[in-house]
Amino acid sequence: MLYSVIADAYEKMEATTKRLELTDILADLLKKTPKELIDKVVYLIQGKLCPDYLGVEIGVGEKLVMRAISMATGMPAGEVERLFSEFGDLGEVAARSIAKKTQATLFSEPLTVKRVYDTLWKMAHTSGSGSIDAKLKLLSSLLHDASPKEAKYIVRTVLAQLRLGVADYTILDALAIAFTGKKENRPILERAYNLSSDLGAVAKAVSQGGLEGVAKFGIEVVRPIRPMLAERLPSAEEVVEKLEGKPAAAEYKLDGERVQAHKAKDEVTLFSRRLENISHHYPDTIELIKRHVKAEEAIVEGEIVAINEDSGEYLPFQELMHRRRKYKIDEAMKKYPIAINLFDLLYADGKDYTVEPYRVRREALERIVESTERIRPVPRIITNDPEEIEKYMEQAIADGCEGLVVKDMESPYRAGAREWAWIKLKREYRSELMDTIDAVIVGAFYGKGRRAGRYGAFLLAVYDKDKDEFKTICKVGTGFTDEDLENFYKLLEPHKLEHKPPRVDSKMEPDVWFEPKFVIEVIGAEITLSPIHTCASGVIREGSGLALRFPKYIGRLRTDKAPEDATTVKEVVEMYRSQLRKIVE
């Protein structure tokens, strides 16, 4: 398969602003793809070489790419730098440089998907002395044989700046259409993806064995399961009402890092909420799991929290983030000790617990965990009394937690789903004046005065899972320090787009559009009806959406959350209706 086929599809995807058209382009590409290459093509569409949990990165920066462009085209390095300053996109620079190339290309040969993928894989696994020069030669060899269009997307792939607006759910839709003929079969593929966290493997299974091939997917230790997520409500009364008055488990909601721990005898691997391998950062957690989880093989979920070793008190999330360093881990372990509270069991010694109700999973978790001061099942009570839940939440907050997660006792573990089986009840959600929202940056407005030359405000959106779209909720320009704005400019610039992303629904037109990628935490005075924002448009009132009034950034970039993990439209609607009930009362 020629790489030009993929590059042509990329160009079409980049040009469209319509999600259905994006899906059709993808489905057409997947149909053309040989079955033995389907997994690699899916990874390339995602802008990667394999599932995230394997932690493979190409490890090439802008300077090396500029050198490769110069080497492949004969263009002076200074001219490559000038073009980069002009266009701000090295993919575009590569395309223009290849188009201007004057030297003979008699010895070039058409690029195949296999050659491109294998070369990028080799680059990712080249390390040690001489690795920079080796990567330079590998990349320049690809660019030498590439057409302008191919060079553009090879460079963007290498820099992790593909900017196609393609999400996991879009690919699942396309796979369902391409290989089962029905988009409605996506949930079957989604189940396999949620258990494997590997879209390439799902693609291979459905292309070779149809729905029967996908149905064979099961849990494997050291292959992370996509986490179950919680909805949220502002009061214990509403939580009990939502759970139909049934007794439920109210667990501590800790202010730490969610972790999925996979134990295979004496080997333990830790995955973050985003399924990144974070074992390197928490060797002490690994030892706790090894010693105190009494199963040969197990997959458990928990929350790692920083603690004051003298008092045993839990410390804020910011303290734990000091552990996210590459070097001097032993020093960090001493300075920022941790504890882990386990809240779910997904697998143990050959048994899949995700299909079991919560009460069964919790009983099994308590059987296999040997509790100490540093590791234990998360504290909880079982009740359907709102007053008891409120009191327990105050206790949790006094213990350094954010609040509670209230769980349906009969619910199975729904991997990858956000449902009302788990409901967050947090301190800030109870305020009548302010709520926190995790929103995605989708656009920016240029600053004025002191902020001239940078972005002064950002267009934010929340996630609509039913439509797989991002709906705008506010424009925020307060709460940012000068340093914040400088950092956001550098962070966002590589993800700038020439037009509105196809999965963003917006009536506002910012100065700059971005690929939905980064989640930030904001607060506001209240949620109001808005004619200019698209969050929950038409749900409360025809022609109006919902907006956050007086939004303010509270200094937290949520690197632990993917865009699809942001606050949902449904959550915003529930928050708004809760406000109305309080006003009436």
C-alpha positions as CSV (number, residue, x, y, z in Angstrom):
1,M,0.0,0.0,0.0
2,L,1.4,3.4,-1.0
3,Y,1.8,6.0,1.7
4,S,0.3,8.5,-0.8
5,V,-3.1,6.9,-0.3
6,I,-3.0,7.8,3.4
7,A,-1.6,11.3,2.6
8,D,-4.5,11.9,0.2
9,A,-7.0,10.8,2.9
10,Y,-5.3,13.1,5.5
11,E,-5.6,16.0,3.1
12,K,-9.4,15.4,2.8
13,M,-9.8,15.0,6.5
14,E,-7.9,18.2,7.2
15,A,-10.1,20.1,4.7
16,T,-13.5,19.0,6.0
17,T,-15.5,20.8,8.8
18,K,-18.2,18.0,8.9
19,R,-17.9,15.1,11.2
20,L,-20.0,12.7,9.1
21,E,-17.8,13.5,6.1
22,L,-14.7,12.9,8.3
23,T,-16.1,9.5,9.2
24,D,-16.8,8.6,5.6
25,I,-13.3,9.5,4.5
26,L,-11.9,7.3,7.2
27,A,-14.1,4.4,6.4
28,D,-13.1,4.6,2.7
29,L,-9.4,4.6,3.7
30,L,-9.9,1.6,6.0
31,K,-11.7,-0.4,3.2
32,K,-8.7,0.2,0.9
33,T,-6.2,-0.9,3.5
34,P,-4.7,-4.5,3.3
35,K,-5.7,-6.5,6.4
36,E,-2.1,-7.1,7.4
37,L,-1.5,-3.4,7.6
38,I,-4.8,-2.3,9.2
39,D,-3.5,-2.0,12.7
40,K,-0.5,0.1,11.6
41,V,-2.7,2.4,9.5
42,V,-5.0,3.0,12.5
43,Y,-2.1,3.9,14.7
44,L,-0.8,6.3,12.0
45,I,-4.3,7.9,11.8
46,Q,-4.1,8.4,15.6
47,G,-0.6,10.0,15.1
48,K,1.2,7.3,16.9
49,L,2.9,4.0,16.4
50,C,1.2,1.8,18.9
51,P,-1.2,2.0,21.9
52,D,-0.3,4.8,24.4
53,Y,0.2,2.4,27.2
54,L,3.3,1.0,25.5
55,G,4.9,4.4,25.9
56,V,6.6,4.5,22.5
57,E,7.6,8.0,21.3
58,I,9.5,8.9,18.2
59,G,11.6,11.4,20.2
60,V,12.3,14.0,17.5
61,G,12.2,17.7,18.0
62,E,11.8,20.7,15.7
63,K,15.5,21.4,15.3
64,L,16.3,17.9,14.1
65,V,13.3,18.0,11.7
66,M,14.6,21.2,10.3
67,R,18.0,19.6,9.8
68,A,16.4,16.6,8.1
69,I,14.4,18.9,5.7
70,S,17.7,20.7,4.8
71,M,19.5,17.4,4.3
72,A,16.8,15.9,2.1
73,T,16.2,19.0,-0.1
74,G,19.6,20.7,-0.2
75,M,17.8,23.9,1.1
76,P,20.1,26.0,3.3
77,A,19.3,25.7,7.0
78,G,18.7,29.4,7.3
79,E,16.0,29.3,4.6
80,V,14.3,26.4,6.4
81,E,14.3,28.4,9.6
82,R,12.9,31.4,7.7
83,L,10.0,29.4,6.3
84,F,9.3,28.0,9.7
85,S,9.1,31.5,11.1
86,E,6.7,32.4,8.3
87,F,4.3,29.4,8.4
88,G,4.7,28.1,12.0
89,D,4.2,24.6,10.7
90,L,7.1,22.4,9.8
91,G,4.8,20.1,7.9
92,E,4.0,23.0,5.6
93,V,7.7,23.9,5.4
94,A,8.6,20.3,4.4
95,A,6.0,20.3,1.7
96,R,7.2,23.6,0.2
97,S,10.8,22.6,0.5
98,I,10.3,19.3,-1.3
99,A,8.3,21.2,-4.0
100,K,11.2,23.6,-4.6
101,K,13.8,20.8,-4.6
102,T,16.0,21.2,-7.6
103,Q,18.4,18.3,-7.4
104,A,17.7,15.2,-9.5
105,T,15.5,12.5,-7.8
106,L,16.4,9.7,-10.2
107,F,17.1,7.3,-7.3
108,S,13.9,8.1,-5.3
109,E,11.3,5.4,-5.0
110,P,7.6,5.6,-4.0
111,L,7.0,5.4,-0.3
112,T,4.9,2.5,1.1
113,V,3.0,2.5,4.3
114,K,5.2,-0.3,5.6
115,R,8.4,1.6,4.9
116,V,7.1,4.8,6.6
117,Y,5.9,2.9,9.6
118,D,9.0,0.7,9.9
119,T,11.3,3.8,9.6
120,L,9.4,5.7,12.3
121,W,9.4,2.6,14.5
122,K,13.2,2.3,14.1
123,M,13.6,6.0,14.9
124,A,11.5,5.6,18.1
125,H,13.8,2.7,19.2
126,T,17.1,4.3,18.3
127,S,18.9,5.5,21.5
128,G,22.3,5.9,23.0
129,S,25.4,7.3,21.4
130,G,25.0,8.4,17.9
131,S,21.1,8.2,18.0
132,I,20.6,11.8,16.9
133,D,22.6,11.3,13.7
134,A,20.9,7.9,13.1
135,K,17.4,9.5,13.5
136,L,18.4,12.3,11.2
137,K,19.5,9.9,8.5
138,L,16.3,7.9,8.8
139,L,14.0,10.9,8.6
140,S,15.9,12.6,5.8
141,S,15.7,9.3,3.8
142,L,11.9,9.3,4.0
143,L,11.7,13.0,3.1
144,H,14.1,12.5,0.2
145,D,11.7,10.0,-1.4
146,A,8.5,11.8,-0.4
147,S,6.1,14.0,-2.4
148,P,5.4,17.4,-0.9
149,K,2.1,16.1,0.5
150,E,3.7,13.0,1.9
151,A,6.5,15.0,3.5
152,K,3.9,17.3,5.2
153,Y,2.2,14.5,7.0
154,I,5.4,12.5,7.8
155,V,6.8,15.6,9.6
156,R,3.5,16.2,11.4
157,T,3.4,12.6,12.5
158,V,7.0,12.7,13.8
159,L,6.2,15.9,15.8
160,A,2.9,14.5,17.1
161,Q,1.1,17.4,15.4
162,L,-1.1,15.6,12.9
163,R,-4.1,17.9,13.6
164,L,-6.8,15.9,11.8
165,G,-9.5,16.2,14.4
166,V,-9.9,12.4,14.6
167,A,-10.9,10.9,17.9
168,D,-11.1,7.3,19.0
169,Y,-14.9,7.2,18.6
170,T,-14.7,8.6,15.1
171,I,-12.3,5.7,14.2
172,L,-14.7,3.2,15.8
173,D,-17.6,4.5,13.8
174,A,-15.5,4.2,10.6
175,L,-14.4,0.7,11.5
176,A,-18.0,-0.3,12.1
177,I,-19.1,1.1,8.7
178,A,-16.1,-0.3,6.8
179,F,-16.2,-3.9,8.1
180,T,-19.7,-4.5,9.4
181,G,-21.7,-2.2,7.1
182,K,-23.5,-0.6,10.1
183,K,-22.4,2.3,12.3
184,E,-24.9,0.8,14.9
185,N,-22.4,-2.0,15.6
186,R,-19.9,0.5,17.1
187,P,-20.8,-0.5,20.7
188,I,-19.5,-4.0,20.1
189,L,-16.2,-2.6,18.8
190,E,-16.2,-0.1,21.6
191,R,-16.5,-2.9,24.2
192,A,-13.4,-4.5,22.8
193,Y,-11.5,-1.2,22.7
194,N,-12.5,-0.5,26.3
195,L,-11.1,-3.8,27.4
196,S,-7.9,-3.6,25.4
197,S,-7.1,0.2,25.0
198,D,-5.8,-0.8,21.5
199,L,-7.6,0.5,18.5
200,G,-5.1,-1.2,16.1
201,A,-5.9,-4.6,17.7
202,V,-9.6,-4.0,17.4
203,A,-9.2,-2.9,13.7
204,K,-7.3,-6.1,13.0
205,A,-9.9,-8.3,14.7
206,V,-12.9,-6.8,12.9
207,S,-11.2,-6.7,9.5
208,Q,-10.2,-10.3,9.7
209,G,-13.0,-11.9,11.7
210,G,-15.9,-9.4,11.7
211,L,-18.0,-9.0,14.8
212,E,-17.2,-12.6,15.9
213,G,-13.5,-11.7,16.0
214,V,-14.1,-8.6,18.1
215,A,-16.3,-10.6,20.5
216,K,-13.3,-12.7,21.5
217,F,-11.6,-9.8,23.3
218,G,-11.0,-10.3,27.0
219,I,-9.0,-8.9,29.8
220,E,-5.2,-9.4,29.8
221,V,-2.9,-8.4,32.6
222,V,-0.5,-5.5,31.6
223,R,-3.0,-4.4,28.9
224,P,-4.9,-1.5,30.6
225,I,-8.7,-1.3,30.7
226,R,-10.2,2.1,29.9
227,P,-11.5,3.5,33.2
228,M,-15.1,3.8,34.2
229,L,-16.0,7.4,34.9
230,A,-18.4,9.2,37.2
231,E,-21.1,11.8,36.6
232,R,-21.6,14.4,39.2
233,L,-24.4,16.1,41.2
234,P,-24.3,19.0,43.7
235,S,-26.2,17.5,46.7
236,A,-26.7,14.3,48.5
237,E,-30.5,14.5,48.1
238,E,-30.1,14.6,44.3
239,V,-27.6,11.7,44.4
240,V,-30.1,9.5,46.4
241,E,-32.9,10.5,44.0
242,K,-30.9,9.7,41.0
243,L,-30.1,6.2,42.5
244,E,-33.8,5.7,43.1
245,G,-33.5,5.7,46.9
246,K,-31.5,2.4,46.9
247,P,-28.7,1.9,49.5
248,A,-25.4,2.9,47.8
249,A,-21.7,2.9,48.7
250,A,-20.3,6.4,49.5
251,E,-16.6,6.2,49.1
252,Y,-13.9,8.8,49.8
253,K,-13.0,10.9,46.7
254,L,-9.3,11.5,47.2
255,D,-7.3,14.4,45.8
256,G,-4.6,12.4,44.1
257,E,-3.7,10.4,40.9
258,R,-6.0,7.6,39.8
259,V,-4.0,4.5,39.0
260,Q,-4.7,1.1,37.5
261,A,-2.2,-1.5,38.9
262,H,-1.6,-4.7,37.0
263,K,0.1,-7.5,39.0
264,A,1.6,-10.5,37.3
265,K,3.3,-12.5,40.1
266,D,6.3,-10.3,41.1
267,E,5.9,-7.8,38.3
268,V,3.6,-4.7,38.8
269,T,2.8,-2.1,36.1
270,L,1.0,1.1,36.9
271,F,-1.1,3.0,34.4
272,S,-2.5,6.5,34.8
273,R,-6.1,7.6,34.1
274,R,-5.0,8.3,30.6
275,L,-3.4,4.8,30.4
276,E,0.2,6.0,30.4
277,N,2.7,3.8,32.0
278,I,3.7,5.7,35.2
279,S,5.5,2.9,37.0
280,H,8.8,4.9,36.9
281,H,7.3,7.6,39.2
282,Y,6.0,5.3,41.9
283,P,8.3,2.4,42.8
284,D,7.0,2.6,46.4
285,T,3.4,2.0,45.1
286,I,4.7,-1.0,43.2
287,E,6.2,-2.5,46.4
288,L,2.9,-1.9,48.2
289,I,1.0,-3.8,45.5
290,K,3.5,-6.6,45.4
291,R,3.4,-7.2,49.2
292,H,-0.2,-6.5,50.1
293,V,-2.4,-7.6,47.1
294,K,-2.7,-11.3,47.8
295,A,-3.3,-12.7,44.3
296,E,-0.9,-14.1,41.7
297,E,-2.5,-12.0,39.0
298,A,-4.7,-9.0,39.6
299,I,-5.9,-5.7,38.2
300,V,-6.9,-3.2,40.8
301,E,-7.8,0.5,40.7
302,G,-7.0,3.1,43.3
303,E,-5.9,6.6,44.1
304,I,-2.3,7.5,45.0
305,V,-2.1,10.4,47.4
306,A,0.7,12.4,48.9
307,I,0.9,12.2,52.7
308,N,2.5,13.9,55.6
309,E,4.5,11.0,57.0
310,D,4.6,12.5,60.5
311,S,0.8,13.1,60.9
312,G,-0.6,10.7,58.3
313,E,-2.6,13.5,56.8
314,Y,-3.3,13.6,53.1
315,L,-1.7,16.5,51.1
316,P,-3.1,18.4,48.1
317,F,-2.8,17.0,44.5
318,Q,-0.1,19.6,43.7
319,E,2.3,18.0,46.3
320,L,1.9,14.6,44.6
321,M,2.8,16.1,41.2
322,H,6.4,16.6,42.5
323,R,6.6,12.8,42.0
324,R,6.2,13.3,38.2
325,R,9.8,13.6,37.5
326,K,12.3,11.7,35.3
327,Y,15.3,11.8,37.6
328,K,16.1,11.6,41.4
329,I,13.1,9.4,42.1
330,D,14.6,8.1,45.3
331,E,14.9,11.7,46.6
332,A,11.3,12.4,45.6
333,M,10.1,9.3,47.4
334,K,11.6,10.5,50.6
335,K,10.4,14.0,50.2
336,Y,6.9,13.2,49.0
337,P,5.8,9.8,50.5
338,I,2.5,8.3,49.3
339,A,-0.4,6.1,50.3
340,I,-2.8,4.2,48.0
341,N,-6.5,3.7,48.6
342,L,-7.9,0.9,46.3
343,F,-11.5,1.3,45.2
344,D,-12.0,-1.5,42.6
345,L,-11.0,-4.9,41.5
346,L,-11.3,-5.7,37.8
347,Y,-9.5,-9.0,37.5
348,A,-8.0,-11.6,39.8
349,D,-6.4,-15.0,39.1
350,G,-8.3,-15.8,35.9
351,K,-11.7,-14.2,36.9
352,D,-13.1,-11.2,35.1
353,Y,-14.7,-9.0,37.8
354,T,-15.9,-6.2,35.5
355,V,-19.1,-8.2,34.8
356,E,-19.8,-8.5,38.5
357,P,-21.8,-6.0,40.5
358,Y,-20.0,-3.4,42.6
359,R,-20.8,-5.2,45.9
360,V,-19.2,-8.5,44.7
361,R,-16.1,-6.6,43.4
362,R,-15.7,-4.8,46.7
363,E,-16.0,-8.0,48.8
364,A,-13.4,-9.7,46.6
365,L,-11.1,-6.6,46.9
366,E,-11.3,-6.7,50.7
367,R,-10.4,-10.4,50.6
368,I,-7.2,-10.0,48.6
369,V,-5.9,-6.7,50.1
370,E,-3.9,-6.8,53.3
371,S,-4.5,-3.3,54.8
372,T,-1.7,-1.2,56.3
373,E,-1.3,2.5,57.0
374,R,-0.1,2.9,53.4
375,I,-2.5,0.7,51.4
376,R,-6.1,-0.2,52.0
377,P,-9.5,-0.4,50.4
378,V,-10.9,3.1,50.2
379,P,-13.1,4.1,53.2
380,R,-16.9,3.9,52.6
381,I,-20.3,3.7,54.1
382,I,-23.4,2.1,52.7
383,T,-26.6,4.2,53.0
384,N,-29.5,5.8,51.3
385,D,-29.8,8.6,53.8
386,P,-28.9,12.0,52.4
387,E,-28.1,13.4,55.8
388,E,-25.7,10.5,56.5
389,I,-24.0,11.1,53.2
390,E,-23.6,14.8,53.9
391,K,-22.0,14.0,57.3
392,Y,-19.7,11.5,55.7
393,M,-18.6,13.9,53.1
394,E,-17.7,16.5,55.8
395,Q,-15.6,13.7,57.4
396,A,-13.9,13.0,54.1
397,I,-13.1,16.6,53.5
398,A,-11.7,16.9,57.0
399,D,-9.5,13.9,56.1
400,G,-8.1,15.8,53.2
401,C,-10.4,14.4,50.5
402,E,-12.3,16.3,47.7
403,G,-15.6,14.7,48.7
404,L,-17.3,11.4,47.8
405,V,-18.1,9.1,45.0
406,V,-21.4,7.4,45.5
407,K,-21.8,4.1,43.7
408,D,-24.7,1.8,42.7
409,M,-24.2,-1.5,44.5
410,E,-25.6,-3.5,41.6
411,S,-23.7,-1.9,38.7
412,P,-21.0,-3.8,36.8
413,Y,-17.8,-2.1,35.9
414,R,-18.6,-0.3,32.6
415,A,-15.1,0.2,31.1
416,G,-14.8,3.5,29.2
417,A,-18.3,4.7,30.2
418,R,-19.4,7.7,32.1
419,E,-22.7,6.8,33.8
420,W,-24.9,7.5,36.8
421,A,-23.8,4.3,38.4
422,W,-21.0,6.4,39.9
423,I,-21.7,10.0,41.1
424,K,-19.2,12.5,42.3
425,L,-20.2,14.7,45.2
426,K,-17.5,17.3,45.8
427,R,-17.2,20.3,48.1
428,E,-17.1,22.9,45.3
429,Y,-20.1,21.5,43.6
430,R,-22.2,22.2,46.7
431,S,-21.6,26.0,46.5
432,E,-24.6,28.0,45.4
433,L,-22.3,30.6,43.8
434,M,-19.5,28.6,42.1
435,D,-18.9,25.3,40.3
436,T,-15.7,24.0,38.8
437,I,-15.8,22.8,35.2
438,D,-13.1,20.9,33.3
439,A,-13.3,22.5,29.8
440,V,-11.4,22.0,26.6
441,I,-9.5,24.9,24.8
442,V,-10.8,25.1,21.2
443,G,-9.9,28.6,20.3
444,A,-8.2,31.8,21.4
445,F,-8.5,35.6,21.1
446,Y,-5.5,37.8,20.7
447,G,-4.7,40.0,23.7
448,K,-4.5,43.8,24.0
449,G,-2.3,46.2,25.9
450,R,0.0,44.2,28.2
451,R,-1.1,41.0,26.5
452,A,-0.5,42.1,23.0
453,G,1.4,39.6,20.9
454,R,-0.1,36.7,22.9
455,Y,-3.5,35.1,23.5
456,G,-5.5,37.1,26.0
457,A,-8.6,34.9,26.2
458,F,-9.7,31.4,25.3
459,L,-12.8,29.8,23.9
460,L,-13.7,26.8,26.0
461,A,-16.0,23.8,25.3
462,V,-17.5,20.8,27.1
463,Y,-18.0,17.3,25.7
464,D,-21.2,16.0,24.2
465,K,-20.6,12.2,24.2
466,D,-23.8,11.4,22.3
467,K,-22.7,13.4,19.4
468,D,-19.0,13.1,19.9
469,E,-18.7,16.9,19.7
470,F,-17.3,19.8,21.8
471,K,-19.9,22.5,22.6
472,T,-18.8,25.9,23.6
473,I,-19.6,27.1,27.2
474,C,-17.6,30.3,27.8
475,K,-14.8,32.7,26.8
476,V,-12.3,33.1,29.6
477,G,-9.6,35.7,30.1
478,T,-9.3,36.1,33.9
479,G,-7.2,34.1,36.3
480,F,-4.1,33.8,34.0
481,T,-0.7,35.1,35.1
482,D,1.7,36.5,32.5
483,E,3.6,33.2,32.8
484,D,0.4,31.2,32.2
485,L,-0.2,33.0,29.0
486,E,3.3,32.6,27.8
487,N,3.2,28.9,28.6
488,F,-0.2,28.4,26.9
489,Y,1.0,30.2,23.8
490,K,3.9,27.8,23.4
491,L,1.7,24.8,24.3
492,L,-1.1,25.6,21.9
493,E,0.8,26.9,18.9
494,P,1.7,23.5,17.4
495,H,-2.0,22.6,17.5
496,K,-3.3,25.7,15.6
497,L,-5.8,25.0,12.8
498,E,-6.7,27.1,9.8
499,H,-10.5,26.5,10.3
500,K,-12.9,25.3,12.9
501,P,-12.3,21.6,13.9
502,P,-15.0,19.3,12.6
503,R,-16.0,18.1,16.1
504,V,-16.4,21.6,17.5
505,D,-19.9,23.2,17.5
506,S,-19.5,27.0,17.9
507,K,-21.4,30.1,17.1
508,M,-18.4,32.2,18.2
509,E,-15.4,32.8,15.8
510,P,-12.2,33.1,17.7
511,D,-9.0,34.6,16.2
512,V,-7.4,31.2,16.2
513,W,-8.8,27.7,16.3
514,F,-7.1,24.7,18.0
515,E,-7.4,21.0,17.8
516,P,-9.3,20.0,21.0
517,K,-6.5,18.6,23.1
518,F,-5.9,20.5,26.4
519,V,-8.3,20.6,29.4
520,I,-8.2,23.3,32.0
521,E,-10.2,23.9,35.2
522,V,-12.3,27.0,35.6
523,I,-14.9,28.3,38.0
524,G,-17.8,30.6,37.5
525,A,-20.5,32.5,39.4
526,E,-23.4,30.6,37.9
527,I,-24.6,28.8,34.7
528,T,-26.9,31.0,32.6
529,L,-28.9,30.7,29.4
530,S,-26.9,32.0,26.4
531,P,-27.8,32.8,22.8
532,I,-24.1,32.6,21.8
533,H,-22.9,29.3,23.3
534,T,-23.9,25.8,22.1
535,C,-23.6,23.7,25.3
536,A,-27.1,22.1,25.6
537,S,-28.5,24.2,22.8
538,G,-32.3,23.9,22.8
539,V,-32.4,21.6,25.9
540,I,-33.6,24.3,28.3
541,R,-34.9,26.9,25.9
542,E,-35.3,26.9,22.2
543,G,-32.5,28.9,20.6
544,S,-30.4,29.1,23.8
545,G,-27.5,27.1,25.1
546,L,-25.9,27.2,28.6
547,A,-22.8,29.4,29.5
548,L,-20.6,29.8,32.5
549,R,-21.0,33.4,33.9
550,F,-17.9,35.2,35.1
551,P,-15.5,32.3,34.3
552,K,-12.1,32.3,35.8
553,Y,-9.1,30.0,35.3
554,I,-7.9,28.5,38.6
555,G,-4.4,27.6,37.7
556,R,-4.8,24.0,36.8
557,L,-4.0,22.4,33.4
558,R,-5.6,19.0,33.6
559,T,-2.8,16.9,32.0
560,D,-4.4,13.8,33.5
561,K,-7.5,14.2,31.4
562,A,-8.1,13.6,27.7
563,P,-10.5,16.0,25.9
564,E,-13.2,13.4,26.0
565,D,-12.8,13.2,29.8
566,A,-13.8,16.9,30.2
567,T,-17.1,17.9,31.9
568,T,-20.0,16.7,29.8
569,V,-23.0,18.6,28.5
570,K,-25.2,16.4,30.6
571,E,-23.3,17.4,33.7
572,V,-23.7,21.0,32.9
573,V,-27.5,20.6,32.4
574,E,-27.7,18.8,35.8
575,M,-25.8,21.7,37.4
576,Y,-28.1,24.3,35.9
577,R,-31.2,22.5,37.0
578,S,-29.8,22.2,40.5
579,Q,-29.4,25.9,40.6
580,L,-33.0,26.4,39.6
581,R,-34.2,24.1,42.4
582,K,-32.2,26.1,44.9
583,I,-33.6,29.4,43.7
584,V,-37.2,28.0,44.0
585,E,-36.5,26.7,47.5
